[in-house]
Amino acid sequence: MLLRLLALAALLGAAALFYWWWQSRQGKVRRVERPGALTPAVLGSPRGARATFVQFSTPMCAKCPGTAVLLKRVADEQPHVTHLEIDASERLDLARELNIMRTPTTLVLDSDGMVVARMDGAPTVEQAREALEAAPLPPEYAI
C-alpha cells in the first residue's frame, strides 16, 4: 500500500512539473534570426511598414480566435503594424519551412520581412508588446 502511494505521489509530482514547464513556455517571446525575408507574395498580404504579426492558426485551435483579437488590438495601438492570420492547414509548405509545430504560433516580422521574434502559444498583451520591441522603427518613421 505504501509503495502504491509513493508511486502515485511520484507520478503526480512529475505531472505537476511537466505542466509547470509547459505553462511557462506559453506565449514566451523568443528572439530569432531567419535567413531570408517573408515577402508579401509569400504571405499573401501586404506587410506593415514597421512590423507584422504573422499568426499561424488552424480551424480546430481553441486559442487562435482570442489570440487573433489580442494581436489585432495590439497592432491597432501601434502605427504601421499589421496582423496577418494564416491557416497552417492550408499553407503546410510555409508552416513546415518555418517549423510551426502548434497553433497559435506568431512570428513578428520587421519592416524588411525578417523574422525577429516568435511566440509559441497564446501570448498576453504584454508579451505581444514585448515582441514588437524586437522590430525597430525604420528611420523614415522615427519621430
Secondary structure in CASP SS format (residue, H / E / C, confidence):
PFRMAT SS
TARGET T0000
AUTHOR 0000-0000-0000
METHOD secondary structure of the structure
MODEL  1
M C 1.00
L H 1.00
L H 1.00
R H 1.00
L H 1.00
L H 1.00
A H 1.00
L H 1.00
A H 1.00
A H 1.00
L H 1.00
L H 1.00
G H 1.00
A H 1.00
A H 1.00
A H 1.00
L H 1.00
F H 1.00
Y H 1.00
W H 1.00
W H 1.00
W H 1.00
Q H 1.00
S H 1.00
R C 1.00
Q C 1.00
G C 1.00
K C 1.00
V E 1.00
R E 1.00
R E 1.00
V C 1.00
E C 1.00
R C 1.00
P C 1.00
G C 1.00
A C 1.00
L C 1.00
T C 1.00
P H 1.00
A H 1.00
V H 1.00
L H 1.00
G C 1.00
S C 1.00
P C 1.00
R C 1.00
G C 1.00
A C 1.00
R C 1.00
A E 1.00
T E 1.00
F E 1.00
V E 1.00
Q E 1.00
F E 1.00
S E 1.00
T C 1.00
P C 1.00
M C 1.00
C C 1.00
A C 1.00
K C 1.00
C H 1.00
P H 1.00
G H 1.00
T H 1.00
A H 1.00
V H 1.00
L H 1.00
L H 1.00
K H 1.00
R H 1.00
V H 1.00
A H 1.00
D H 1.00
E H 1.00
Q C 1.00
P C 1.00
H C 1.00
V E 1.00
T E 1.00
H E 1.00
L E 1.00
E E 1.00
I E 1.00
D E 1.00
A C 1.00
S C 1.00
E C 1.00
R C 1.00
L H 1.00
D H 1.00
L H 1.00
A H 1.00
R H 1.00
E H 1.00
L C 1.00
N C 1.00
I C 1.00
M C 1.00
R C 1.00
T C 1.00
P C 1.00
T E 1.00
T E 1.00
L E 1.00
V E 1.00
L E 1.00
D C 1.00
S C 1.00
D C 1.00
G C 1.00
M C 1.00
V E 1.00
V E 1.00
A E 1.00
R E 1.00
M E 1.00
D E 1.00
G C 1.00
A C 1.00
P C 1.00
T C 1.00
V H 1.00
E H 1.00
Q H 1.00
A H 1.00
R H 1.00
E H 1.00
A H 1.00
L H 1.00
E C 1.00
A C 1.00
A C 1.00
P C 1.00
L C 1.00
P C 1.00
P H 1.00
E H 1.00
Y H 1.00
A C 1.00
I C 1.00
END
